[in-house]
Amino acid sequence: MDIRTSPALGPPIRALNWFNARHPFSHNDHFHGWILRNLPTHRGRALDVGCGEGLLAERLARRFRAVDAADADAGMRATTAERGVENVRVLDGFDAAEGPYDLVTMIATLHHLDLESTLARFADLLAPGGRLSVVGLARPETIADALWVSRSALANPVMGFLRHPIPVAEPSPRPAFPTRDPQESFDEVAAAASAILPGAVLHRRVPFRFTLAWRAP
């Protein structure tokens, strides 16, 4: 059962959305710090899959010799290219990537792709000792998931207020991101990762995301 469909959650979800619109912050950008704190020792080539507006690729470019930024959406690729970062190459989707990479990152993209084949491709793309850092979304299903969503819902307005204490009259226009509800639960992602990427470490994180970390043999 998807706990988000509970009628009892309708009013608080609408209230949360209203508050978040007045005190916005990016859940995805919030996790850039986690990725940047856990970089591999060797920093030759990096790949950011589902690069979006290219902010993470730009930040990685300051730390790696070369960065490939891949996105299936033409608008996102154009936005990334407009940043004009010299050592960032924009790729037409995940399939265009060619390893080996010392780091592969993915934020809020895994649920758009086939889970098992994507995890297997990560293993093929990484150089020996390379690091995989994934920030993902999962379908809430269990009691543990319900607690995770509840903690995130409580923390979200606090985090938004700390970043934007003065309510915004109108949100700044941003490119339209492709969206899709996650199909797999956290437990299903964890089981697939354990089978395909032995030793992968997954954690539920606040707000509303999980992290998956793996180091290639």
C-alpha positions as CSV (number, residue, x, y, z in Angstrom):
1,M,0.0,0.0,0.0
2,D,1.3,3.5,-0.9
3,I,0.9,5.5,2.3
4,R,0.8,8.7,0.3
5,T,-2.7,7.8,-0.9
6,S,-4.2,7.9,2.5
7,P,-7.1,10.4,2.7
8,A,-5.9,11.5,6.1
9,L,-2.7,12.9,4.6
10,G,-4.4,15.2,2.1
11,P,-4.8,18.3,4.3
12,P,-1.2,18.2,5.8
13,I,0.3,17.6,2.4
14,R,-1.5,20.6,0.9
15,A,-0.4,22.7,3.9
16,L,3.2,21.5,3.5
17,N,3.2,22.3,-0.3
18,W,1.9,25.8,0.5
19,F,4.6,26.5,3.0
20,N,7.3,25.0,0.8
21,A,6.3,27.3,-2.1
22,R,6.8,30.3,0.2
23,H,10.1,29.0,1.6
24,P,11.6,26.9,-1.2
25,F,14.7,24.9,-1.4
26,S,15.9,22.1,-3.6
27,H,15.8,18.6,-2.1
28,N,18.2,17.4,-4.7
29,D,20.7,20.2,-4.4
30,H,20.7,19.6,-0.6
31,F,22.5,16.3,-1.2
32,H,25.4,17.8,-3.2
33,G,27.2,18.2,0.1
34,W,27.0,14.4,0.8
35,I,28.4,13.6,-2.6
36,L,31.3,16.2,-2.4
37,R,32.2,14.9,1.1
38,N,32.6,11.4,-0.2
39,L,34.7,11.8,-3.4
40,P,37.2,9.1,-4.4
41,T,40.9,9.6,-3.9
42,H,41.7,9.5,-7.7
43,R,39.8,12.3,-9.5
44,G,40.3,11.9,-13.2
45,R,36.9,11.4,-14.8
46,A,33.4,11.8,-13.3
47,L,29.9,11.1,-14.7
48,D,26.7,12.8,-13.5
49,V,23.7,10.9,-14.8
50,G,20.5,12.9,-15.0
51,C,22.5,16.2,-14.7
52,G,19.4,18.5,-14.8
53,E,20.5,22.1,-14.7
54,G,24.2,21.1,-14.4
55,L,24.9,22.5,-11.0
56,L,26.4,19.3,-9.6
57,A,28.5,18.8,-12.8
58,E,29.9,22.3,-12.4
59,R,30.8,21.6,-8.8
60,L,32.5,18.3,-9.7
61,A,34.4,20.1,-12.5
62,R,36.3,22.0,-9.9
63,R,37.6,18.7,-8.4
64,F,38.0,16.4,-11.4
65,R,40.0,16.6,-14.6
66,A,36.9,16.0,-16.8
67,V,33.2,15.6,-16.1
68,D,30.5,14.1,-18.4
69,A,27.0,15.4,-17.7
70,A,24.3,13.1,-19.2
71,D,20.6,13.8,-19.5
72,A,17.9,12.4,-21.7
73,D,16.0,15.7,-21.7
74,A,17.1,18.2,-24.4
75,G,16.1,21.2,-22.3
76,M,18.2,20.0,-19.3
77,R,21.2,19.4,-21.6
78,A,20.9,22.9,-23.1
79,T,20.7,24.4,-19.6
80,T,23.9,22.5,-18.6
81,A,25.7,23.5,-21.7
82,E,24.8,27.2,-21.2
83,R,26.9,27.1,-18.0
84,G,30.0,27.0,-20.3
85,V,32.2,25.0,-18.0
86,E,35.3,24.1,-20.0
87,N,35.9,20.6,-18.6
88,V,32.2,19.5,-18.7
89,R,31.0,17.5,-21.7
90,V,27.2,17.2,-22.1
91,L,26.1,13.7,-23.2
92,D,22.8,12.7,-24.9
93,G,21.7,10.4,-22.2
94,F,23.1,7.6,-20.0
95,D,23.7,5.3,-23.0
96,A,26.3,7.7,-24.4
97,A,28.6,7.4,-21.4
98,E,31.8,5.5,-21.9
99,G,33.9,4.5,-18.8
100,P,36.0,4.1,-16.9
101,Y,35.0,6.8,-14.4
102,D,36.4,7.4,-11.0
103,L,33.0,8.7,-9.8
104,V,29.5,8.2,-11.0
105,T,26.7,10.2,-9.5
106,M,22.9,10.2,-9.9
107,I,20.4,12.3,-8.1
108,A,16.6,11.7,-8.4
109,T,17.0,9.8,-11.7
110,L,17.2,6.1,-10.8
111,H,13.4,5.8,-10.5
112,H,13.1,6.9,-14.1
113,L,15.2,4.0,-15.3
114,D,15.1,0.2,-15.1
115,L,16.5,-0.6,-11.7
116,E,18.5,-3.8,-12.3
117,S,20.0,-2.9,-15.6
118,T,21.0,0.5,-14.4
119,L,22.8,-0.8,-11.3
120,A,24.6,-3.3,-13.5
121,R,25.7,-0.6,-15.9
122,F,27.2,1.4,-12.9
123,A,29.5,-1.5,-12.2
124,D,30.6,-1.6,-15.9
125,L,31.3,2.2,-16.0
126,L,33.3,2.5,-12.8
127,A,37.1,2.2,-12.8
128,P,38.6,-0.2,-10.2
129,G,38.2,1.5,-6.8
130,G,35.8,4.0,-8.3
131,R,32.9,5.4,-6.3
132,L,29.2,5.3,-7.0
133,S,27.0,7.9,-5.2
134,V,23.2,7.8,-5.8
135,V,20.5,9.9,-4.3
136,G,17.1,8.4,-5.0
137,L,13.4,8.3,-4.4
138,A,11.5,5.3,-3.3
139,R,7.8,4.3,-3.0
140,P,6.9,4.5,0.7
141,E,5.3,1.1,1.7
142,T,6.4,-0.1,5.2
143,I,6.1,1.3,8.7
144,A,9.8,2.3,8.5
145,D,9.0,4.2,5.3
146,A,6.1,6.0,7.0
147,L,8.4,7.1,9.8
148,W,10.9,8.3,7.2
149,V,8.3,10.3,5.3
150,S,7.0,11.8,8.6
151,R,10.5,12.9,9.7
152,S,11.0,14.4,6.3
153,A,7.7,16.2,6.3
154,L,8.5,17.7,9.7
155,A,12.0,18.7,8.8
156,N,11.2,20.1,5.4
157,P,9.6,23.4,6.4
158,V,12.3,24.0,9.0
159,M,15.0,23.5,6.3
160,G,13.2,25.7,3.9
161,F,12.7,28.4,6.5
162,L,16.3,28.4,7.4
163,R,17.3,28.9,3.8
164,H,14.6,31.4,2.9
165,P,13.3,33.0,6.1
166,I,11.5,35.8,4.1
167,P,8.6,34.3,2.1
168,V,9.0,34.6,-1.6
169,A,6.2,36.3,-3.5
170,E,6.7,34.2,-6.6
171,P,9.1,31.3,-7.1
172,S,12.0,32.0,-9.5
173,P,11.3,30.4,-12.9
174,R,13.2,27.1,-13.4
175,P,13.3,24.7,-16.3
176,A,10.6,22.0,-16.2
177,F,12.0,18.8,-14.8
178,P,10.7,15.5,-16.0
179,T,8.8,13.8,-13.2
180,R,7.8,10.2,-12.4
181,D,6.6,8.6,-9.2
182,P,9.0,5.9,-7.9
183,Q,7.8,2.4,-8.5
184,E,10.2,0.5,-6.2
185,S,10.2,0.6,-2.4
186,F,13.4,1.3,-0.4
187,D,13.5,-2.4,0.5
188,E,13.3,-3.4,-3.2
189,V,16.1,-1.1,-4.2
190,A,18.2,-2.4,-1.3
191,A,17.6,-6.0,-2.4
192,A,18.6,-5.3,-6.0
193,A,21.7,-3.3,-5.0
194,S,22.8,-6.1,-2.6
195,A,22.5,-8.7,-5.5
196,I,24.2,-6.6,-8.2
197,L,26.6,-4.3,-6.2
198,P,27.8,-6.4,-3.2
199,G,28.7,-4.2,-0.3
200,A,26.5,-1.3,-1.4
201,V,25.3,0.8,1.6
202,L,21.9,2.4,1.6
203,H,20.3,4.8,4.0
204,R,17.0,6.6,4.3
205,R,17.7,10.3,4.4
206,V,15.8,13.5,5.3
207,P,14.2,15.0,3.4
208,F,12.5,12.4,1.2
209,R,15.5,10.8,-0.3
210,F,17.7,7.7,0.1
211,T,21.5,7.4,-0.5
212,L,23.3,4.5,-2.1
213,A,27.1,4.3,-1.9
214,W,29.3,1.7,-3.5
215,R,32.9,1.3,-4.2
216,A,34.0,-0.8,-7.2
217,P,36.4,-3.7,-6.4
